[in-house]
Amino acid sequence: MRRLYNWTVKWADSSYAHYALFIIAFIESSFFPIPPDVLLIAISIVNPKKWWLSALVCTLGSLCGSYLGYFIGWGLYQSVGKIIVDTYNLHNAVDFLGKKYLDNAFLTVFTAAFTPLPYKAITITAGLFKIPIWILSIASLIGRGARFFLVAGALRIFGKKISLLIEKYFDIFSIIFVLLLVGGFIFLKRC
């Protein structure tokens, strides 16, 4: 994990950092398991003055990727979407999210966009259950934007202190991050 962290920090200082951030945010919204927050945090620590640009790139990448996820659910569920659902064992989540969309599609998308829940499950099922694309767009923009701007903004304000804490307690933060990620998948799986 320490090598991965060092590699991420080195990558965050690259001139291609924002391109990589956009791509990771894009693919995480439809099929990739690792959230873009990892690189967003590293970039925001390395270059705190551009925190807003990093948050914006991450938000736009995620929003664009949500359309791919939506398209997979809407038109390619039987061929591609089912493979993704099988890979992450999200069968119960698909049924659960279908019911949640009937209750309040906007709140369902917003909640998943803001929290560590697997966002790809939301985007794919949004297409599968044919929720209006404008609901996905607005709820995703607000939820993902709030999340990424909050993370990057906090790092801008408390960057040095947080950076030192991450360095010192990296192993603990890694475990917490993995637990949150796995917890999000388990939550959706059991719903």
C-alpha positions in Angstrom: 0.0 0.0 0.0 2.8 2.4 0.8 4.3 1.9 -2.7 0.9 2.6 -4.2 0.6 5.7 -2.1 4.1 6.9 -3.2 3.3 6.2 -6.8 0.0 8.1 -6.6 1.7 11.1 -5.0 4.4 11.1 -7.7 1.7 10.8 -10.4 -0.2 13.7 -8.7 2.7 16.0 -9.3 2.8 15.1 -13.0 1.7 17.4 -15.8 -0.9 14.7 -16.8 -2.5 14.5 -13.3 -5.8 16.2 -14.3 -6.1 14.0 -17.4 -5.6 10.9 -15.3 -8.1 12.3 -12.7 -10.7 12.9 -15.4 -10.2 9.3 -16.8 -10.4 7.6 -13.4 -13.5 9.6 -12.5 -15.1 8.7 -15.8 -14.5 5.0 -15.7 -15.3 4.7 -12.0 -18.8 6.0 -12.8 -19.5 3.0 -15.0 -17.3 0.0 -14.2 -14.0 0.7 -12.4 -13.9 -0.2 -8.7 -11.6 2.5 -7.2 -13.1 5.9 -6.6 -11.3 9.0 -8.0 -11.0 10.4 -4.5 -7.6 8.7 -4.1 -6.0 10.7 -6.9 -8.0 13.8 -6.1 -6.6 13.8 -2.5 -3.1 13.3 -3.8 -3.4 16.1 -6.4 -4.9 18.5 -3.9 -2.1 17.8 -1.4 0.6 18.3 -4.0 -1.0 21.3 -5.7 -3.3 22.9 -3.1 -3.7 26.2 -5.0 -5.5 24.4 -7.9 -7.9 22.5 -5.5 -10.9 23.9 -7.3 -9.6 22.8 -10.7 -9.0 19.3 -9.4 -12.5 19.2 -7.9 -14.0 20.5 -11.2 -12.1 18.0 -13.3 -13.1 15.1 -11.0 -16.8 16.2 -11.0 -17.0 16.6 -14.8 -15.2 13.3 -15.4 -17.7 11.6 -13.1 -20.7 13.3 -14.7 -19.5 12.3 -18.2 -18.9 8.7 -17.0 -22.4 8.6 -15.5 -23.7 8.9 -19.0 -21.7 5.8 -20.1 -23.1 3.9 -17.1 -26.6 5.1 -18.0 -26.1 3.9 -21.6 -24.9 0.5 -20.4 -28.0 0.1 -18.3 -30.3 1.5 -20.9 -29.2 -0.3 -24.0 -26.4 -2.7 -23.1 -27.6 -4.3 -19.9 -27.9 -7.8 -21.2 -24.5 -7.8 -22.7 -22.3 -5.4 -20.7 -24.3 -4.3 -17.7 -25.0 -7.9 -16.5 -21.3 -8.6 -16.5 -20.6 -5.6 -14.3 -23.4 -6.5 -11.9 -22.2 -10.1 -11.8 -18.6 -9.1 -11.3 -19.4 -6.9 -8.3 -22.3 -9.2 -7.2 -24.8 -6.4 -7.2 -28.0 -8.4 -8.0 -29.8 -7.4 -4.8 -28.7 -3.8 -5.3 -30.4 -3.7 -8.8 -33.7 -4.7 -7.3 -33.3 -2.4 -4.3 -32.4 0.6 -6.5 -35.3 0.0 -8.8 -37.6 0.3 -5.8 -35.8 3.4 -4.6 -36.1 5.1 -8.0 -39.9 4.7 -7.7 -39.8 6.4 -4.3 -37.5 9.3 -5.2 -35.1 8.9 -8.1 -33.4 12.3 -7.4 -32.6 11.5 -3.8 -31.4 8.0 -4.6 -28.9 9.3 -7.2 -27.8 12.2 -5.0 -27.2 10.0 -2.0 -25.1 7.6 -3.9 -23.2 10.4 -5.7 -22.3 12.0 -2.4 -21.5 8.9 -0.3 -19.0 6.0 -0.8 -21.7 3.7 -2.3 -20.6 2.2 -5.6 -21.7 4.9 -8.0 -21.6 2.6 -11.0 -24.5 0.7 -9.6 -26.5 3.9 -9.6 -25.6 4.9 -13.1 -26.2 1.5 -14.7 -29.5 1.0 -12.9 -30.6 4.5 -13.7 -30.4 3.5 -17.4 -31.9 0.1 -16.8 -35.0 1.6 -15.0 -35.1 4.5 -17.5 -35.1 7.3 -15.0 -35.1 10.7 -16.8 -31.5 11.6 -17.8 -32.0 15.1 -16.4 -32.5 13.7 -12.9 -29.3 11.7 -13.3 -27.5 14.8 -14.5 -28.6 17.2 -11.9 -28.4 14.9 -8.9 -25.0 13.6 -10.0 -23.7 17.1 -10.6 -24.8 18.3 -7.2 -23.9 15.1 -5.3 -20.5 14.4 -7.0 -19.7 18.1 -7.1 -20.4 18.6 -3.4 -18.4 15.5 -2.5 -15.3 16.4 -4.6 -15.3 20.1 -3.8 -15.7 19.3 -0.1 -12.7 16.9 -0.2 -10.5 19.2 -2.3 -11.6 22.3 -0.3 -10.9 20.7 3.0 -7.4 19.7 1.7 -6.8 23.3 0.6 -7.8 24.6 4.1 -6.2 21.9 6.2 -3.8 20.5 3.6 -0.5 20.5 5.5 -2.0 19.1 8.7 -4.0 16.5 6.7 -1.0 15.6 4.6 1.1 15.0 7.7 -1.7 12.9 9.2 -2.0 10.8 6.1 1.8 10.3 6.0 1.9 9.3 9.7 -1.3 7.1 9.8 -1.3 6.0 6.2 -1.9 2.3 7.0 -4.9 3.1 9.2 -6.4 5.4 6.6 -5.9 2.7 4.0 -7.8 0.2 6.1 -10.6 2.7 6.7 -10.8 3.5 3.0 -11.0 -0.2 2.0 -13.6 -0.8 4.7 -15.7 2.0 3.4 -15.4 0.8 -0.2 -16.2 -2.8 0.7 -18.9 -1.6 3.1 -20.6 0.3 0.2 -20.6 -2.8 -2.0 -21.9 -5.0 0.9 -24.6 -2.5 1.6 -25.8 -2.5 -2.0 -25.4 -6.3 -2.2 -27.6 -6.9 0.8 -30.3 -4.4 0.0 
